[in-house]
Every structure is written in C-alpha cells, then in structure tokens.
Amino acid sequence: MTSKIPEKAKLLQRLKEGNFDVPGFIFLPAEKFKSEDFTELAVFLDHHKESYKVIVRSAHPQENLFKGGTFDSLETYADVGGIKYARNRIIKLAKTTKRLTIERQQQFNHAPVIDFDEMGVIVMPFVNGSSVMAKMIGDFWEFGYCRDRIHKVQSEPYITKTPHDRRLLRLSQDIQNHLGFRCEIEYIISSHGEIHVVQAKDISNIEILEQKESERSILLDGIRRIRKRRNYRERPVYVMDNKTFYIDIISQCEDLVHECRGPKPKIEQIIETIKAFEADFKAFALRHQRFAVLGLTIQNPDELYQVANHYLDEMPELQAELSKVLHNNLYQIDIFLSEADTLISKDKVRINLCSHDAYGIDTVRNPIWTVYWHLNRHEEIVKEFNRLGFKTGDTIGIDVDLDGKPTVYRL
C-alpha cells in the first residue's frame, strides 16, 4: 500500500495553515518505522523538549472509514523509544481489545479489511486539560465534556448547547466554515483556558434519524444516558447469567475431582465449555449491529470466582491452566460488553464512557444507555425477567416515561 496521508493528519495541517491553535505535531507514516528513519521525529522532539510526555494518536490511512475511537491514542515518554512503544501498543490493542469492534464494523458498516502494519501515528506535545468535542446537530451546536484532567473532583460526561466559554462556539463555526463541511471537532482546554484543536473529523455523510414503541414489560428504576431527546428504543438482547455459567464450571470441576455418574470430564472439556460460552457471545455481536445486554449477573460473585480458581488446587498444573482461561474469559466478557449500546443490569454495574462513547457522532442516532434496577430489588427483578421468559435472541423495547423511569418489554 502506498503511503497515503490519513484524513486526521490532513485536516490538522489545514487547520494549522488556517492559523487555528493546533499544537505542534508531526505525522509519521508506517514507512518511517519500517526504515527506522526518525531524523524528523528527533528534531520535533528536540523542539518540544520541555514536554516530558507526548500524545501519540493513531493515524492509519483508512482510519476515517471506521468509527471515532476505534483506534487508540496513548500518552508516552517524549523520546523515540516512547513513540515506537506507543505505536506497537496501538497496533496490539487493534488486534486484541478492539478486534471485535473492528470486525463488527467490517460486518455491518462495510469497513475495509486493513493492514495494521500500515499504521502511522501523529505525535503531539502533551497538554494537561479537559476534553471537549463539538459538532453541529441539525441547526444547533452541541458540546460534549469529558475526561477533565484539571480538577480533583470529576463529573460524569455531559452534553450542553451552551459551552463554558463562548469562544468555543465561534471557533467551531470558524473551523467548519474553513474546512467547508460538517465536522466533529475535538479540543483540549488547558488549565490556563487556552483552547487547542487536536482533531477534526468529516461527518458530512452521517445521517441522523428517529425510532418507535410496544408491550410486555418490567418497570425498572432509572436510566443513565447522555442524550435525552428519544425515550424509546428496540434492541435484540443477549441475556448474560455468569452465576449460572460459574456454577456449571464448578460442577464439572467437582466431577473431575470426585466420583461421578458416567465418565469423568477432562480439563479440555471444562475449557471447551468456557470457549463455547465466549464463542456464543462473540457470534451474537457479529450477528447484530446494535444490541442490548440483559445482565442477570455480570460481575461474578466473588465466592464463585474464587471456588472455580481453587477447586483444582490439588492438581496444580490443571488449576493453572483453568485459571488462565478463566482470567482471559473476564477480559473477553469486558470486550463484548463494550460493544453493546444498551446495558440493563443492577445499579452497581455501568458502562464507563470515554469521549467518543459519550458524545461522538456515532452516538447521535445510537447513544449508550445504562438501564438499571436498585440493588435491594435484585432478586425480585431477576425472578421477574425469568418468569416472563426473557432469553438471548429476543427483541426488547425500552420506554422511558416523563419521570425517567424505564419500562422493558419483550416484543
């Protein structure tokens, strides 16, 4: 593949040439890493040697064909070794943690198959501050605030039509006029109030639409969401019951250790049960572009996790093998949950929102919802979901009333 300058670097350069406050940056294509040619990078870092840290942003030539936030940005040391480490880490994350989200975009959004070795990076000095993302929705601007690095007391991400500084509105209008298309703009507001433009994305080809309503229901206690214009959604649902899953694993371990009816299970069979569980939810994620997870139990009861991780202690080699697979299973569950745009669970469990998840352009039509019931109603609610027969593959509706109380229907 020829070295193509990605949209991210191209738009930053246009903004810099337009005299907007873009921090100094350098784009390094994959070829620079393959040839170990870091002469320009060394000069750039020398000019910014007051920064002990830099931000390394992913910049793949085809990155603009994926959702914002698919590939990572990392803080690292302001030296060549730090930049090389960050690029390798970005590529590794794309192949592991972000693999499912990339496959889903290829499946549902016709995103291309890409060569991760073509990953370039943009290097910028580290700016300590809060992140703000701006975009025009219809005929008004909205501003999403998140990741405040300045204040000790943190707040939840939020969206407003009234920015904290009126300069943000004028600046956003000027940037959009300068680029000539509808765009999503990311700023870092420094501790001194300086507004730095760190990214712009063309969103002129992304549509924004509406949705509808139906029956068979459970009234829950609340909903967490950033966007509040729509009060109804329908989703295919994956029912996650990790308590039952762990009891099954422990039962198989018990049969392996003690006398049991029929043939004793082997460690390979227990591990296969775990792999089949993972394959099931991965297949679900690749069948449905938008989906909900109903978490009857998501976080494993500590005692069950401990029992499973120590049941075979008298067979240390087998226990080590099982514990490794169980630990990786927690990681795979987390990756799966991060792909759901709707989480229905007890109040203790919630989705941790980064800036793109909270208010990126892809959330305008499909914002992330966390629908919850209070902890003191947990047993009652789980029984009710089971009584009504909610199961993986059902389509559910969620209707939010004027008091912010969600009702969940099985359609």
Disulfide bonds with the S-S distance in Angstrom:
none
